[in-house]
């Protein structure tokens, strides 16, 4: 059945009701919440401005996803809009002492998002857990933009090839070809990084909070998997393996002594907010596997703290 046409104020209201869902979609594409918000704002602007052209041939929902997809593809053409993964490195390429660290401020890095900004729809819960985790978002950034759109629509949101083809003004065969290439790239990418548990390991998270609050390096090292990785956006610092991470903690990391560490919710993963000398300092997002920490990403700076719900 063809959807009933929607116009005027009702179209604006219905479009606005999808803001959260569209933001989650665009966040997966950009791996940057600020970029996602910009994309959704542009999507709604185009929808409101082009409302007279909506003739009800599809649902408002699909119409908005089509606009959002094209907005994302347009924005991705600008190099400054390209999110940098947190693991673009060759292991050992950066000294564990952290000498001469460079900042990547001119680029947009993969960034975390507070759990409460993600959809609370129970039907979307299983999708949310896997598709907003940092490892998956980082892997997505290795895909060309069009393949990224196709994979998110097909494998995350469960759209059909025909629906994707209509949205992208393409053919089902072209969509399936893009999906196959995207899946191959993603599989190879994910094979290169340590596997992670899908849930939040509360025991490991509690142990990390206690050890980091006391800045007990021995206890911190004891929580690490042998192949653990460590990164610190926006600095070009990447470490791999217990020994290099321990060397960092016993060297430059000493600045973190006497920090206040609070539990928080980020990307459906174990995470903590760190305050240094009473001021917001960093958000640490952990990956875990079999009771060990496989990855630690220190997102430096205060910009992530505004969205976190912290009880201090």
C-alpha positions, 0 to 999 in steps of 0.5 A, a space after each residue: 500500500 502506498 503511504 499517505 502523503 504527509 505535508 506541512 507541520 505534520 511532515 516537520 513534526 514526523 521528520 523531527 521525531 526521527 532525529 535520534 535514530 538518524 543521529 545513530 545512523 550518521 554516527 556509525 558512518 562518521 564515528 564522530 558524534 559532532 559530525 553526526 549531529 551536523 549531518 542530521 541537522 543538514 538532513 532535516 534542513 533539506 527535508 524541511 526545505 524540500 517538503 513540497 517535493 515529498 509525494 508519499 511514494 515512500 514513507 517519511 522514514 525511508 525518505 529521510 534515510 535517503 536524504 541522510 545517506 546523501 548528506 553523509 556521502 557529500 560530507 565525506 568528500 571533504 578530507 577534513 571530515 574524514 574520521 581517523 581510526 584510533 589504531 592507524 599504526 604499525 606496532 612499535 612505530 611510536 616510542 613507549 616513552 611518548 617522546 615528541 607526541 604529535 596531535 592530530 587536531 586538524 583531523 576528526 578522530 573517531 570519538 565516543 558517545 555517551 550511552 544515554 544518547 543512543 537509542 533506548 528501543 529494546 528492539 534495537 538493543 542487540 544491534 546497538 551493542 555491536 554496531 556502536 562499539 569502537 572496534 566496529 566503528 574503527 573498522 568501518 572507517 576503512 571502507 569507502 563511503 558508499 560501501 560504508 553506507 551499504 554495510 550499515 543499511 544492510 548488516 546493521 539496520 537490516 534493509 533489503 538490497 532492493 531498499 538500498 538500491 532505491 535509496 542510492 539510485 542504484 541496482 540491487 546487483 550493485 548494492 550486493 557487490 558493494 556489500 560483498 567487498 565491504 564485508 571482505 574488507 571488514 573481516 580482514 580488518 577485524 582479524 588484525 585486532 584482538 577479539 573483544 567480549 560483547 558485554 561489559 565485564 563489571 569485575 574487570 571494570 571495577 578492578 581497573 577503577 581501583 587500580 587506576 585510582 591508586 595508580 598501582 601499575 603492578 595491578 594495572 599491568 596484571 589486568 592486561 591481555 598479552 596483546 593489549 593495545 593502547 591509544 590516546 586520541 588526538 595524540 599519535 600514540 599507539 602502543 601494543 603489548 603489556 611491556 610497552 604499556 607498562 613502560 608508558 605507565 611508569 614513565 609519562 603516565 605518572 602524571 595520572 597519579 591522584 586522579 579521580 576515576 568515575 564509572 560512565 557509559 560510553 559506546 556500550 563498553 566499559 568506560 571511566 571518566 578521569 578527573 585530574 586536579 579536580 578538572 575533566 581530563 580524559 575518558 578511558 574506553 576499555 575492550 575486554 576478553 576473558 577477564 582481561 583488558 584487550 584495549 584501552 583508548 584514552 580520549 583526551 580533553 574535556 569535550 566528551 564530558 558535557 554529555 556524560 551523566 556523572 555523579 560527583 
